[in-house]
Amino acid sequence: MTATPGLKAQLQADLNTAMKARDEVTTATLRMALTAITTEEVAGKTARELADDEVVKVLAREAKKRREAAEAFDGAGRTELADRERAEGEVLDRYLPQPLDDAELADIVAAAIAESGATSMRDMGAVMKLVQPRVAGRADGRRISDEVRRRLG
């Protein structure tokens, strides 16, 4: 199963452009992202090429790491390091799908509840199973579960 080299090829092309422009933050961030993608590709028993949706998951995970690191650096009073982490997060955000706003997320959760026939918190797993693929990296798990709880609770 080989995937079309869309998003990964775009990252590589943008890395070359950033290197030529001597954009240090973008260059370092894209190198880190491509390394994380390559690591994911060779993890497991056989090497494979990631599909675009899998690349988006890797980028989302890396962006989350940047947000968490920026918060930690802010808490420790290391604003210059926090600013660097935020700048790297902004570079990664260019490649991620636009996040869902609260109304869009509420609509998706409401549709999943109706589809699954969920009536109580015991049905949360079934609703989450329907919502996760529809949201696909456009909202984090905590936001999703909070909305499902709010609707079912």
C-alpha positions in Angstrom: 0.0 0.0 0.0 1.8 3.1 -1.2 0.3 6.5 -0.6 0.4 9.5 -2.8 3.3 11.6 -1.6 1.2 14.8 -1.3 1.7 16.3 2.1 5.1 14.9 2.8 6.3 16.1 -0.6 4.9 19.5 0.2 6.8 19.6 3.5 10.0 18.6 1.7 9.5 21.3 -1.0 8.7 23.9 1.7 11.9 22.9 3.6 14.0 23.5 0.5 12.3 26.9 0.1 12.9 27.8 3.8 16.6 26.8 3.5 17.1 29.0 0.5 15.4 31.9 2.3 17.5 31.2 5.4 14.4 31.0 7.5 15.9 29.3 10.5 12.7 28.6 12.5 10.8 27.1 9.5 13.8 25.1 8.4 14.3 23.6 11.9 10.6 22.9 12.4 10.1 21.2 9.0 13.3 19.1 9.5 11.9 18.0 12.9 8.5 17.3 11.3 10.0 15.2 8.5 12.1 13.3 11.0 9.0 12.5 13.0 7.2 11.3 9.9 10.2 9.1 8.8 10.4 7.7 12.4 6.7 6.8 12.2 7.2 5.2 8.7 9.9 2.9 9.9 8.3 2.0 13.2 6.9 -1.5 13.4 7.8 -4.6 11.5 7.9 -3.2 8.0 8.7 0.2 6.6 5.9 2.0 4.8 5.0 5.4 3.5 2.4 7.3 5.5 -0.8 8.5 3.9 -1.7 12.2 4.1 -4.1 11.6 7.0 -1.4 9.8 8.9 1.1 12.6 8.2 -1.5 15.0 9.6 -1.8 13.0 12.8 2.0 13.1 13.2 2.0 16.9 12.6 -0.8 17.3 15.1 1.1 15.4 17.7 4.2 17.5 17.1 2.1 20.7 17.3 0.6 19.6 20.6 4.1 18.9 21.9 5.0 22.5 21.0 2.0 24.0 22.8 2.7 22.0 25.9 6.4 22.9 25.9 5.5 26.6 25.4 3.2 26.4 28.5 5.9 24.7 30.5 8.5 27.3 29.5 6.1 30.1 30.3 5.5 28.6 33.7 9.2 28.5 34.3 9.7 32.1 33.3 11.7 31.1 30.1 9.8 33.3 27.7 12.4 33.2 24.9 12.1 29.4 24.8 8.3 29.6 25.0 8.3 32.0 22.1 10.4 29.7 20.0 8.0 26.8 20.7 5.0 28.9 19.7 6.8 29.9 16.5 7.4 26.3 15.7 3.8 25.5 16.4 2.7 28.2 14.0 4.8 26.7 11.3 3.2 23.3 11.9 -0.3 24.8 12.0 0.1 25.8 8.4 -0.1 22.1 7.4 -3.0 21.1 9.7 -6.7 21.3 8.8 -8.6 24.3 10.3 -9.9 23.5 13.8 -13.6 23.1 14.2 -15.4 25.9 16.1 -17.7 25.0 19.0 -20.9 25.1 16.9 -19.4 22.7 14.2 -18.2 20.3 16.9 -21.6 20.4 18.6 -23.4 19.6 15.3 -21.1 16.6 14.7 -21.6 15.3 18.2 -25.4 15.8 18.0 -25.5 13.9 14.7 -23.4 11.1 16.2 -25.7 10.8 19.2 -28.8 10.7 17.0 -27.1 8.1 14.8 -26.0 5.8 17.6 -29.2 6.2 19.6 -27.2 7.2 22.7 -29.2 8.2 25.7 -26.8 8.2 28.7 -23.1 8.4 29.6 -22.9 4.6 29.2 -23.2 5.2 25.5 -20.2 7.6 25.4 -17.8 5.1 23.8 -20.2 4.5 20.9 -20.6 8.2 20.3 -16.9 8.9 20.5 -16.3 6.0 18.0 -18.5 7.8 15.5 -17.2 11.3 16.2 -13.5 10.7 16.0 -13.2 9.8 12.3 -15.5 12.8 11.3 -13.4 15.2 13.3 -10.0 13.8 12.1 -7.5 16.1 13.7 -9.6 19.2 13.7 -10.4 19.1 17.5 -8.5 17.5 20.3 -9.9 14.5 22.3 -10.6 16.5 25.4 -12.8 19.0 23.5 -14.7 16.2 21.9 -15.2 14.2 25.1 -16.3 17.4 27.0 -18.9 18.1 24.3 -20.2 14.4 24.3 -20.4 14.5 28.1 -22.3 17.8 28.0 -24.8 16.4 25.5 -25.3 13.1 27.3 -25.0 14.3 30.9 
